């Protein structure tokens, strides 16, 4: 036996011993008492957990854990993105406790656990397999389920033929999951994201497509549950891509604690000072990313300390305001980024942001909507690169113009000849010199934060999205022309002149 196999076997034996030590059987218990326990456990998830799984349940279930279990039990076709903060037992509930609760409620389960790789999936599956093998009270109430000859690592069946478990590595072919008439009816993708996938958008996109087109297609019966537990500290992740692409899926997001009061979400387990101490030990940024899903990119060039937030001047006090659109035609891989910047004195102000994976019409509607937010006498000089000025863009623009019943004043500019990475780096001196400010009223805006996260990801050989920073640089470049004019006069182009120009573009 290989050393690696010996180590795995040792860990499994330790797991079995832990489970056996957790529950004891009352030899004086009556049959009626046993039946009452079984019936209550079927209905009461919290009771089920604390009764049969004392080796896990060092505290009562949290309300959100019980709600998730009940929702999954009620909906045989659920799609659950389980975004709980670190330490909230999302894997234990999704991989072990909820599947077993469905099983004791007389459901026939064929569960596939998908891990970041096969070894991880096999380890995760062994947790529920070990419960069948060594949980004394579970065996006492529901019978010995270990089926000799069908009890291998990563693939097992129970004696009653009502629970089958299978391990699968991420992005591997799921074709072998079907066995005769049996097909998976419960798939759990557990913690697929890691530090490597989080920095590789192409890999993330491939996994999302594999889940949608291959993995989920293995379920074709009346019961087809999908659970995806993962905390989400990354600006871009497999889980939040699925969220964006499937708005009808249920996102069960739970932050571990209140960042003002430090009250824990799982108050049955953690005291009121637990997360305060965690922040003191690990730092607030790292803690809030792991426990509260506050997406944070550290940045090596455009660092946190360079991002200034402040209340902007009155909008009619800016010399000129430019909104630059970096276009994405499909919106599936790249972002449509529209960045609104204003020049005040020698400083650049980031006033508003749109940064989404969406259709072009959504970006155009944002421009119209922003114009409605500001006084009617203020002109936003919307601009787009000439390389994007083609029929698909014109069609999208015409569609929204017909919706809004007025043209959009958007100007075509020539594409810069400088390498994009070098162009984006030209903003760095402005940041270092404290000449760039961000509108503090937009600090909580997801689009503003997405753009900033993309900016922080700019470094040599970066592989992250750069649509937001690209639009930022081009807007700032347009504004910088007006700094050099000593005798600057405000733009005198009238709204009617701009509208006339727009009407004559087509």
PyMOL commands that set and color helices and strands:
alter all, ss='L'
color gray80, all
select helices_A, chain A and resi 3-22+31-43+45-52+63-74+90-104+118-134+136-142+175-177+197-199+201-218+238-245+274-282+284-292+304-306+315-317+360-373+386-388+391-404+420-425+428-432+440-442+446-456+467-480+495-503
alter helices_A, ss='H'
color red, helices_A
select strands_A, chain A and resi 79-84+109-115+146-152+155-158+163-169+186-189+225-229+250-254+309-310+320-326+336-344+347-356+381-385+410-413+436-439
alter strands_A, ss='S'
color yellow, strands_A
deselect
rebuild
show_as cartoon
